[in-house]
Amino acid sequence: MNNAGQQYLNDLDKRLWSAADRLRANVYPGDYMHVVLGLVFLKYVSDAFTERRDEREDAFHDPANDYYLGDESGNVDAEMIEQELEARDYYTEKNVFWVPALARLTTTLRDQFAESARLEAAIRKNLAGLGYEI
């Protein structure tokens, strides 16, 4: 492995260790492994699902592929592709967990950030009403 690759892995290791350290401070030690293992599993399942979904989407758009969902003129129905991408069989045939839309890591993170933004806006509004500005 070259120096840049090793440096990247070292930096990643430091960031992961730091994140685990911050999490450990907020979780009872007996429950820590359950939280971390659950997050690691969710990350693994979400990554595998996303990779398979991207493979299927590419196949649906590729006229040379047997799974092509367009017509002879090259028009592709985006709604049909979206429905096909949610078909569980495409994932289970390759031993990939099918993850419901609400349980996907990207959805979970997006919802958390949106909730944080709503809370921040509400706090700022209430504090402004009291004459405080942050």
N, C-alpha and C positions, 0 to 999 in steps of 0.2 A: 504494500500500500504506500502511496506517495505521501509526502509531508502534508499537503493540503488536506487529503482525506483523513489522515490521522488527527490533524488539528481540528477538523470538523467533528470527528467522533469524540475527541477530548472536550470540546466545547459543549456538545450535546450531553455528554455525561455530567458535566458540571451543572448544566441547566436542569436536567432531570433530578439530580441529587438535591439541588436547591429547592425545586418544587416539592419534592417528597419531604424535605425538612420542614417547609412551611405547613404542609398538610399535616404532618405528624404532630405539630404543636397544637392543632385544633381537634384532634381525634383521640379518643380513649385508646391506649396502646393495644388492648385486646381486640378492638374493632379495626385497627389500622390495616391489617392484612386483607380484611374483607373489602374495604373501600378500595385499596390499591389494586387488588386482583380483579375486582369488578371493573375498574376503569381500564386496566390493561386489556381485559377481555373485550370490553366495549370498543376500544380502539382497534383491536385486531379484527373483530367481526365487521366493524364499519369500513375499515380499509379494504378487506377482502370483498365486501359487498360492492363498494365503490369501483374497485378494479374490474369486477365482473360486469357491473352495469355499464361501464365505459366500453368494454369489449363488445357487449351486445349492441350498444348504441352505434358504434362504428360499423358493425355488421349490418344493422338495419339501414344505414345510409350508403353502403357500398354496393353498387350495381353488380359487381362480380361475385358477391357473396350469396349463398343459398337463402339467407335470411333477409335479403333486401326487401324493404317494404314500400318501395316507390313504384311508380308506373313507368312505362316505356319512355316517356318524355322527361323523366328525372324528377318529377314532382313527388315529394314525400309528405305524407300526412303526419304532422307533428303530434296530433292528439292520439293517433293510432300507435305511434312509436312510444309515447308516454305510457299508454295502457300496456303495451307489450313489455316495457321495462319493469313494470310492476308485477309481472307474472312470476310466481314463485318457482315454477319448474325450471326456468333458465338458470337459477342459482343452485337449486338442489341437485341438478344433473352434474354439476362440477363440485359437489360437496361444499358449497358455500352457504352459510346461513343467510336466509332471506330476512332482512331487517325491515320491520314496518316503518313507514315514513316518520311517525312521531318518535321512534326510538333511535333513529340514525344520529350519529354523533354530530354531524353538521347541523341538523335540526335542533338538537339539544343545546349546542353552544349558541346558535343564533337566537334561540328563545331566551337563554340566560342573559345574553348581551342586551336584547331588547327589553327584558324585564329590568335590568340594571339601569338602562337609559330612562325608562319610565319612572323608576324610583328616584333617580337623580333629579329628573325634571320636577317631580312632585315636591321633593325636599327643597329644591331651589325656589319654587313658587311659594311654598309655605313660609320659608325663611324671609323671602322678599316681602311677603305680606306683613311680617313682624318687624320689618325695617332692617333686616340683615342681608348682606350681599356676600355671596361666596364665589 
